[in-house]
């Protein structure tokens, strides 16, 4: 939709949901159709413009007067040539250099998928939901909590492809710990290229890992390197080593993704009280300084390269030192980070998270709080939207299904209100009159099958009906939902020549040893 265009009037979205198709086949789950949501309202401003400016200026003061350590000689040389002051690996970046670099960050761009219908817009009012990424462990009702395997990783990719509410195949939703670390990324890249046709992620934890992931994305799309440069088709996430440090591999990721004109999300992991000041304001100042430094480096390498400002500030439990998520502090930080991105006119990445150890009330309400902060804060790319548990240590299959219902509810909330003459209901009110009911009126009978959101997990039956059905819990329904989704999943088609090229590349890279490791 072009900026400023009127939103089309919604017509019977649930009827479309009931007959929605996945990979061309009718789905047994009444999920919503594929659509990238858009925010219809202004994001929330939690602090004033003057207060935001104070945080911004404090961030620039940190970069200019304190500086940060960048453990990458090439990055230090690039910044020094651009005007930064270096002392070994300590780099101080002046205000003018940062503000000039921010001018070239695209405010909006297209992220291209191998299936053009699954390409997404990043920036503006567009919202992209990505699944959990990064945990070493996974959990489900059948096998409990355990180290992730390649089969588990592939199943999360299948679920990410199957559910229309998810727009991205994610990173590594769970690590495949049964595959050696040197070649693990190649097996994952092959799975993503074949099992999904949505936008994909490559890890920046090693140069070979990153370049292999980007090349697999290119091969899967069947395009040339030149076309890949014009059409960003792969994303990576760079976490700074808070406080005030960017390690060798993360700096490499910024530089290489900028050179290839692929998407880089710079995300400080600033936990107030541990890796950042204990105050939310102080943690945000540090987050902002680190994010601006990474984005500036990328824009110096290639002005106009697609970068995303990442915010991931939360707090720790001061009794145990464990990260806490879905907290009031997390919500405040998420919303204020959105204000930073609107000031800089850059896309914003945030997350839906929780610290729960099982799929319980805590897992639900912390996810609701963090997701609501992400939506109200103006998030464009929301990582970990489905499946995140234990502060990121576990990817949960039941939690994945539960979160799909939550994302769908948020997506429906974001749909424009129907304002047709019929929707205003005058004829129905006139027909029913004082003291009547609307169950049997013509207006209701014409609309009742599609009038309201039909949940995947929530159970709206009364107690007697619910009890007669066996008293199913949310966990029961979530288990059944992800199982049904995997059973119904169908691999998206891939051209035989492309698949052969992909297999040849991955087999060769496996034979070469993949990413060198120390073990």
C-alpha positions in Angstrom: 0.0 0.0 0.0 1.4 3.4 -0.9 2.0 5.9 2.0 -1.1 8.0 2.6 -3.5 5.6 0.7 -6.8 4.8 2.3 -7.0 1.4 3.9 -9.4 -1.0 2.0 -12.5 -1.9 3.9 -12.2 -5.3 5.4 -14.6 -8.0 4.1 -15.2 -11.3 5.9 -11.6 -11.9 7.0 -12.7 -14.9 9.0 -14.4 -16.5 6.0 -11.0 -16.2 4.3 -9.4 -17.7 7.4 -11.8 -20.7 7.4 -10.8 -21.5 3.8 -7.2 -20.3 4.0 -4.6 -22.5 2.2 -1.1 -23.4 3.0 1.1 -24.3 0.0 -2.0 -24.7 -2.1 -3.9 -27.2 0.2 -6.8 -26.5 2.5 -5.7 -26.1 6.1 -7.3 -28.0 8.9 -6.4 -25.0 11.2 -8.6 -21.9 10.8 -5.6 -19.6 10.7 -5.8 -16.1 9.2 -4.6 -15.6 5.6 -1.1 -14.4 4.9 -0.8 -10.6 5.3 1.7 -8.2 6.6 0.0 -6.1 9.3 0.2 -2.3 9.4 -0.1 0.0 12.4 -3.1 2.3 12.0 -2.3 4.5 14.9 0.6 6.7 16.0 3.1 4.8 18.2 3.2 5.8 21.9 5.6 8.5 23.1 6.5 7.7 26.7 8.8 10.6 27.3 8.9 14.2 26.0 10.9 15.4 23.0 13.2 17.3 25.4 13.7 14.1 27.5 14.5 12.1 24.3 16.9 14.7 23.2 18.7 14.5 26.6 19.1 10.7 26.1 20.3 11.2 22.5 22.9 13.8 23.5 24.2 11.7 26.4 24.6 8.8 23.9 26.7 11.0 21.6 28.8 12.2 24.6 29.6 8.6 25.4 30.7 7.9 21.8 32.8 11.0 21.6 34.3 11.2 25.1 34.4 7.6 26.4 34.4 5.7 23.1 34.0 1.9 22.8 36.3 -1.0 22.1 36.1 -2.5 18.6 38.0 -5.8 18.4 38.4 -5.7 14.7 41.3 -4.0 13.0 39.5 -3.4 9.7 36.6 -1.7 11.5 39.0 0.5 13.5 40.8 1.5 10.3 37.5 2.3 8.5 36.3 4.5 11.3 39.7 6.2 11.7 39.7 7.1 8.0 36.2 8.6 8.4 37.4 10.8 11.2 37.1 8.8 14.4 39.9 9.0 17.0 41.5 5.6 17.6 43.9 4.4 20.3 44.5 0.8 19.6 41.1 -0.8 19.6 39.5 2.0 21.6 37.5 4.2 19.2 35.9 7.6 19.9 33.4 8.7 17.3 32.4 12.4 17.0 28.9 13.6 16.9 29.0 14.9 13.4 30.3 11.6 12.1 27.3 9.7 13.7 24.7 12.2 12.6 26.0 12.3 9.1 25.9 8.5 8.9 22.3 8.3 10.1 21.2 10.4 7.2 21.8 7.6 4.7 20.1 4.7 6.5 17.0 3.8 4.5 13.8 4.5 6.4 12.0 1.7 4.5 13.0 -1.1 2.1 11.7 -4.4 0.7 13.1 -7.7 2.2 12.9 -10.2 -0.7 11.8 -13.8 -0.3 12.3 -16.6 -2.8 8.5 -16.5 -3.1 7.7 -12.9 -4.1 4.3 -13.2 -2.4 6.2 -13.6 0.9 8.5 -10.6 0.5 8.0 -8.0 3.3 8.3 -4.3 3.8 10.6 -3.2 6.6 10.0 0.3 8.1 7.1 2.8 8.2 4.0 1.3 9.7 4.7 -2.2 8.5 5.2 -5.0 11.1 7.1 -8.3 10.5 6.8 -11.1 13.0 9.7 -13.5 13.2 9.9 -16.7 15.4 12.2 -17.5 18.2 15.9 -17.6 17.3 19.0 -18.8 19.0 18.2 -21.2 21.9 20.4 -24.2 22.4 17.5 -26.2 23.9 13.9 -27.0 22.9 10.9 -28.4 24.7 7.6 -30.2 23.9 5.1 -32.4 25.8 6.4 -35.6 24.1 10.1 -35.3 24.9 10.5 -32.6 27.5 13.3 -30.1 27.7 16.4 -31.3 25.8 19.3 -30.1 23.6 18.1 -29.2 20.1 18.7 -31.4 17.1 18.6 -30.9 13.4 15.2 -32.5 13.3 13.9 -30.1 15.9 15.4 -27.1 14.0 13.8 -28.3 10.8 10.4 -28.7 12.5 10.5 -25.1 13.7 11.3 -24.0 10.1 8.2 -26.0 9.0 6.1 -24.3 11.6 7.4 -20.9 10.5 6.5 -21.7 6.9 3.1 -23.1 7.8 1.7 -20.4 10.0 0.7 -17.3 8.0 1.1 -15.0 11.1 4.9 -15.6 10.9 6.6 -13.7 8.1 10.2 -14.9 8.4 11.9 -18.3 8.7 13.9 -16.9 11.6 17.5 -17.5 12.5 18.1 -20.8 14.1 14.9 -21.3 16.2 16.8 -24.0 18.0 20.5 -25.0 17.6 21.2 -28.4 15.9 23.6 -29.6 18.5 23.8 -33.1 17.0 25.7 -31.6 14.1 29.3 -30.4 14.5 29.6 -26.6 15.0 31.8 -26.2 11.9 29.2 -27.4 9.5 26.0 -27.0 11.5 25.1 -23.7 9.7 25.2 -25.5 6.3 22.6 -28.1 7.3 20.4 -25.3 8.7 20.9 -23.2 5.6 19.9 -26.1 3.4 16.8 -26.7 5.5 15.7 -23.0 5.4 16.3 -22.9 1.6 14.1 -26.0 0.9 11.5 -26.0 3.7 10.5 -22.4 3.5 10.0 -19.7 0.8 9.8 -16.8 3.3 12.6 -14.4 4.1 15.6 -15.9 5.8 18.4 -15.2 8.3 22.2 -15.8 8.2 24.4 -16.0 11.3 27.3 -13.5 11.7 29.2 -15.6 14.3 31.8 -16.4 11.7 32.8 -15.0 8.3 32.2 -18.3 6.5 28.9 -18.9 8.3 27.7 -15.5 7.2 28.9 -15.7 3.6 27.5 -19.3 3.3 24.1 -18.2 4.6 23.9 -15.3 2.2 25.0 -17.4 -0.8 22.3 -20.0 0.0 19.7 -17.3 0.1 20.9 -16.1 -3.3 20.9 -19.6 -4.9 17.4 -20.3 -3.5 16.1 -17.2 -5.1 17.7 -18.2 -8.4 19.3 -14.7 -8.9 22.7 -13.3 -9.7 25.0 -11.7 -7.2 24.3 -8.3 -8.9 20.6 -8.8 -8.5 21.1 -9.8 -4.9 22.9 -6.5 -4.3 19.9 -4.6 -5.6 17.4 -6.7 -3.8 18.3 -7.4 -0.1 17.4 -11.1 0.5 19.1 -12.0 3.7 19.3 -10.6 7.2 21.7 -10.9 10.1 21.6 -9.7 13.7 24.7 -8.2 15.4 24.7 -8.0 19.2 27.2 -5.6 20.7 29.1 -6.9 23.6 27.7 -4.6 26.2 29.0 -2.5 27.8 30.7 -0.6 25.0 32.3 -3.3 23.0 31.9 -4.8 19.5 33.8 -8.1 19.0 35.7 -9.2 15.9 32.8 -11.3 14.4 30.1 -8.8 15.1 32.1 -6.0 13.5 32.8 -8.3 10.6 29.1 -8.9 10.2 28.3 -5.2 10.0 31.1 -4.6 7.4 30.3 -7.6 5.2 26.5 -7.1 5.2 26.9 -3.5 4.3 29.3 -4.4 1.4 26.8 -6.9 0.1 23.9 -4.5 0.6 22.1 -7.1 2.8 20.1 -6.3 5.9 21.9 -5.9 9.2 20.2 -5.4 12.5 22.4 -3.8 15.2 21.1 -4.8 18.6 22.8 -4.1 22.0 21.9 -6.6 24.7 21.8 -4.2 27.5 20.5 -5.7 30.8 20.0 -2.9 33.4 21.9 -3.8 36.5 24.3 -6.2 34.8 25.6 -5.1 31.4 24.2 -1.5 31.6 23.4 1.0 34.3 20.7 -0.1 36.7 18.4 2.8 35.7 16.2 2.5 32.6 17.4 5.9 31.4 21.1 4.9 31.8 20.6 1.6 30.1 18.9 3.3 27.2 21.7 5.9 26.8 24.2 3.0 26.6 21.9 1.0 24.2 21.6 4.0 21.9 25.3 4.7 21.9 26.2 1.1 20.9 23.4 0.9 18.3 24.5 4.2 16.7 28.1 3.2 16.6 27.3 0.0 14.7 25.0 1.7 12.3 27.5 4.4 11.7 30.2 1.8 10.8 27.8 0.2 8.3 26.9 3.4 6.6 30.5 4.5 6.3 31.2 1.2 4.5 28.3 1.6 2.2 26.0 4.6 2.5 22.4 3.5 2.0 22.9 -0.1 3.1 19.7 -1.5 4.7 20.2 -1.3 8.5 17.8 -1.7 11.4 18.1 -0.2 14.8 17.7 -3.0 17.4 16.5 -2.4 20.9 16.8 -5.2 23.5 17.0 -3.5 26.9 15.6 -5.2 29.9 16.6 -5.8 33.5 17.9 -8.6 35.6 16.5 -10.2 38.7 18.7 -8.6 41.4 18.2 -11.7 43.6 19.6 -14.2 41.1 21.2 -12.2 38.3 19.0 -13.9 35.8 17.6 -11.9 32.9 14.0 -10.8 33.3 11.6 -10.1 30.4 8.1 -8.8 30.0 8.7 -6.5 32.9 7.5 -2.9 33.3 11.1 -1.8 32.7 11.2 -3.8 29.5 8.0 -2.2 28.2 9.3 1.3 29.0 12.6 0.6 27.3 10.9 -0.9 24.2 8.6 2.1 23.8 11.3 4.7 24.3 13.6 2.9 21.8 10.9 3.3 19.3 11.0 7.1 19.9 14.7 7.0 19.1 14.1 5.3 15.8 11.4 7.8 14.8 13.8 10.6 15.7 16.4 9.0 13.4 13.8 7.9 10.8 15.2 4.3 10.7 13.4 0.9 11.0 13.1 -0.6 14.4 13.7 -4.2 15.6 12.3 -5.3 19.0 11.2 -8.6 20.6 8.4 -10.5 22.2 9.9 -12.3 25.2 9.4 -13.9 28.6 11.4 -15.5 31.4 9.0 -18.3 32.2 10.4 -21.9 32.7 7.2 -23.6 31.4 4.1 -22.7 29.4 2.1 -21.2 32.2 0.4 -17.9 33.1 3.8 -16.2 33.5 4.7 -17.2 30.0 1.5 -15.8 28.7 1.3 -12.5 30.5 5.0 -11.6 30.1 4.7 -12.3 26.3 1.5 -10.1 26.1 3.3 -7.3 27.9 6.4 -7.4 25.8 4.5 -7.8 22.6 2.2 -4.9 23.5 5.2 -2.7 24.2 6.7 -3.7 20.8 3.5 -2.8 19.0 2.9 0.5 20.9 6.5 1.4 20.5 6.4 1.2 16.8 8.3 -2.0 16.2 8.8 -3.0 12.5 10.6 -6.3 13.0 9.6 -8.2 16.1 11.9 -11.1 16.8 11.1 -14.1 19.0 7.4 -13.6 18.4 6.7 -17.4 18.7 8.3 -20.0 20.9 10.7 -18.1 23.2 11.0 -19.4 26.8 13.4 -19.2 29.7 14.8 -15.9 28.7 15.9 -17.3 25.4 17.4 -20.6 26.5 14.6 -22.8 25.2 12.4 -22.9 22.1 9.0 -24.4 23.0 6.7 -26.1 20.5 3.6 -25.6 22.6 4.7 -22.0 23.3 5.1 -21.5 19.5 1.4 -22.5 19.0 0.2 -20.4 21.9 2.1 -17.4 20.5 0.6 -17.9 17.0 -2.9 -17.3 18.6 -1.6 -14.2 20.3 0.0 -12.8 17.1 -3.2 -13.4 15.2 -5.2 -11.6 17.8 -2.8 -8.6 17.6 -3.0 -8.8 13.8 -6.8 -8.7 13.9 -6.6 -5.7 16.3 -4.5 -3.9 13.7 -7.1 -4.4 11.0 -9.1 -1.3 10.0 -12.6 -0.9 11.4 -15.3 -1.6 8.8 -17.3 1.7 8.4 -19.7 0.8 5.6 -23.3 1.9 5.9 -24.3 -1.7 6.6 -21.6 -2.0 9.3 -23.1 1.0 11.2 -26.1 -1.3 11.9 -29.0 1.2 11.6 -31.2 -1.3 9.9 -30.5 -4.0 12.5 -31.2 -1.6 15.4 -34.4 -0.6 13.7 -35.4 -4.2 13.1 -34.8 -5.3 16.7 -36.1 -2.2 18.5 -36.2 -1.6 22.2 -35.7 -4.6 24.5 -35.1 -7.2 21.8 -32.0 -9.2 20.9 -29.9 -9.4 17.8 -29.3 -13.2 17.6 -31.9 -13.8 14.9 -32.0 -10.5 13.0 -31.1 -10.4 9.3 -27.9 -8.4 10.0 -26.6 -11.0 12.4 -27.6 -14.0 10.3 -25.7 -12.6 7.3 -22.5 -12.1 9.3 -22.3 -14.4 12.2 -20.0 -17.0 10.6 -17.3 -14.4 10.0 -18.0 -11.6 12.4 -15.4 -12.3 15.0 -11.9 -13.6 15.3 -11.9 -17.4 15.7 -9.1 -18.4 18.1 -6.7 -21.4 17.7 -6.1 -21.9 21.4 -8.6 -19.8 23.4 -11.7 -21.7 24.4 -14.9 -19.6 24.6 -17.3 -22.4 25.4 -19.2 -22.3 28.7 -18.1 -24.6 31.6 -20.5 -27.4 30.8 -19.6 -27.5 27.1 -15.9 -27.3 28.0 -16.2 -30.1 30.6 -18.1 -32.3 28.2 -15.3 -31.9 25.7 -12.8 -33.3 28.2 -11.8 -30.1 30.0 -9.0 -29.3 27.5 -6.3 -26.8 28.8 -4.5 -24.2 26.7 -1.5 -26.5 26.8 -3.6 -29.4 25.4 -4.8 -27.3 22.6 -1.4 -25.9 21.9 0.1 -29.4 21.7 -2.7 -30.4 19.2 -2.2 -27.3 17.2 1.5 -27.6 16.4 1.1 -31.4 15.8 -1.7 -30.7 13.3 0.4 -28.0 11.6 3.4 -30.3 11.2 1.1 -33.1 9.9 -0.4 -30.7 7.3 2.8 -29.0 6.3 3.8 -29.2 2.7 7.2 -28.2 1.4 7.1 -25.2 -1.0 8.1 -26.1 -4.5 11.7 -25.5 -5.7 13.0 -25.6 -9.2 15.1 -28.8 -9.8 18.1 -26.9 -11.2 18.1 -24.5 -8.2 17.9 -27.4 -5.8 20.8 -29.2 -7.5 22.9 -26.0 -7.4 22.1 -25.6 -3.7 23.0 -29.1 -2.8 26.2 -29.0 -4.8 27.2 -25.8 -3.0 26.4 -27.1 0.5 28.0 -30.5 -0.1 31.2 -28.8 -1.3 31.3 -26.4 1.7 30.7 -29.4 4.1 33.6 -31.2 2.4 35.8 -28.1 2.8 35.0 -28.0 6.6 32.6 -25.1 6.7 33.4 -22.6 9.5 36.8 -23.2 11.2 36.3 -23.8 15.0 38.6 -24.4 17.9 37.2 -27.8 18.7 
